[in-house]
């Protein structure tokens, strides 16, 4: 285990760039300006978190009289575990099999399980940070509202510590077995695509199936009976994944018999999955990992005619850079997930969420949406579209994604402003895909009028263009180019978080502006016109700033 | 022609002097080699020539264009191959060459002709449609060299170009260097292998701790001490201070 600890520490330092960060801050005395920005960014997220806490609080107030409040804990746990299950496959596959340190680790005198455990632990550490914003508001708010004692808080810490283990071990064991048994090593990207899409389908099934089961001939009496028994909602939500029921009961039960029994069940299951993983690692890990540097290629000579046909007949530099961006994003699984797949999937995740409350909530939404020129609906739909389009890391990693290859962009005879413009178009198009996907979902759920949809989409497009330029400026200010694993360029890139916080800040400011206009009883056309004016103005400013900044910054970046 | 005038570059807030007041002229039609031990400042000097690093002081001029002030024009007539071929691994070799051809504005006919020549010479034709990710280190080096040759640049700058190449490709590259400079073009490369510098270069500059401590033809350098002594012993003597 000592060796695992050494590997874990090395992996942790490399993963979070701790050694490099310390070197920059304390030795080179560079990048210190980032500390207050990080603090300000965290402060910027607080309004969103407080919104979530208020929502949880209100839901608690509704559920508590019906003895159904413990379902909140299950929702928190389930949300965290589903997120890990879906995104985990990318992290597991890239950390276990496609990270460049593997060629250095395999020859070391350590057991396969020790290497894998160290990698597993690093992912685990990552996941604690990733799911904190998703799970902790549920655990903390519930604890405060229910007056949880020592037992509650200790169990909550234990459950949180063990929370990522089951989904991660499940994904890891599956990946290790698949890599060993099936010759996916030669089709690794294909494997990641199929695997992740299967897990996304599974996540959808988890959301849809309970509704399908519950929708058959349900009467008011059935609903009343259903809600009269304690934790019926919890049992229903957790029916497809019992560990979340155990987790909820363990936390809420504290040191009571029920609490301890469920805690033992949850921790025991986690340990069981962990042991299965160790067993699979020792037997299968290296067998799947060896030979990974081999690639699935067939040498196919091109005839002179074929070569001539496939030669570009002289694209403009702008198009060449745009096509390069597109190809690299589509062909790098982690970029594809965080840049493209997420903008398509995110709106789809809202369909089941809305249908959960289909009868009263869905129909009231539709009624509101059907009102002629409903300003609030236009603004809400636009906000939904903006969230769906902005929640991808494409713009805020536009320069970082080039990594060690950034020298090419510096060496080619293409003006930095043109390169930045091509990258802008690429990132903006991804945002437009998100707006389009969100528009389809919004229309499906709310049956919107074409005018409402178009007005919202126009607003979202202006906001998306502005946010794209802002995200690119942030990334250009401090591009992360020294990565060895593409995951670091987009998923673990602080610029993505900084851009997100800046976006939230801008949206919050716009929200207050709109609220002031509404309080002043401005006409809907005036509000929308003002919004268009502000967003287009901000876009023009940020785009011009981006192009100017590119000219200044490119020569300064040394990698 | 490449001209470096009083060029200096330091790292870590001046604590590490990578290049110290370097002045050098490489005339058109010459193969010039930077020779020096590891960490001597060769790569830093080369990166300043191609505009990847900015000098703290001094100027770099390529074919009359100041690399700092007139960067685009200087880049248009110059190509560079780094010591480690970090190129777009997710593109195929053909896509990468097309990209380079597009950004340098190489016409289709010229592109086809040059690609046929170099792909055949470097035995890359069979793997052209495979992703660069699947290439060996040597193959990546060859595709980077082919890309650098594609625009037929007036100035080529190469950092350790022979590392990772098989003997046949290395031999062809030496021929290529000569052919390139016989057309009146300029070539500057770095190496730490004395035999390579001795066989290929019209002139050599020995760089040590960021300073150019000797320069001239092989004969000139040998004459610095005694003509009977080898370049290797001269190099060891000069860099042992």
Interface residues (C-beta under 8 A of the other chain):
Chain A: X27 X28 X29 X295 X296 X297 X298 X299 X300 X301 X302 X304 X307 X308 X310 X311 X312 X313 X314 X315 X316 X317 X319 X320 X321 X323 X324 X327 X328 X331 X332 X403 X404 X405 X407 X408 X410 X411 X412 X413 X414 X415 X555 X556 X558
Chain B: X12 X13 X50 X51 X52 X53 X54 X68 X71 X72 X73 X75 X76 X79 X80 X82 X84 X86 X87 X88 X90 X91 X94 X95 X98 X99 X100 X101 X102 X103 X104 X105 X106 X107 X108 X111 X112 X115 X116 X125 X126 X127 X128 X129 X130 X131 X133 X134
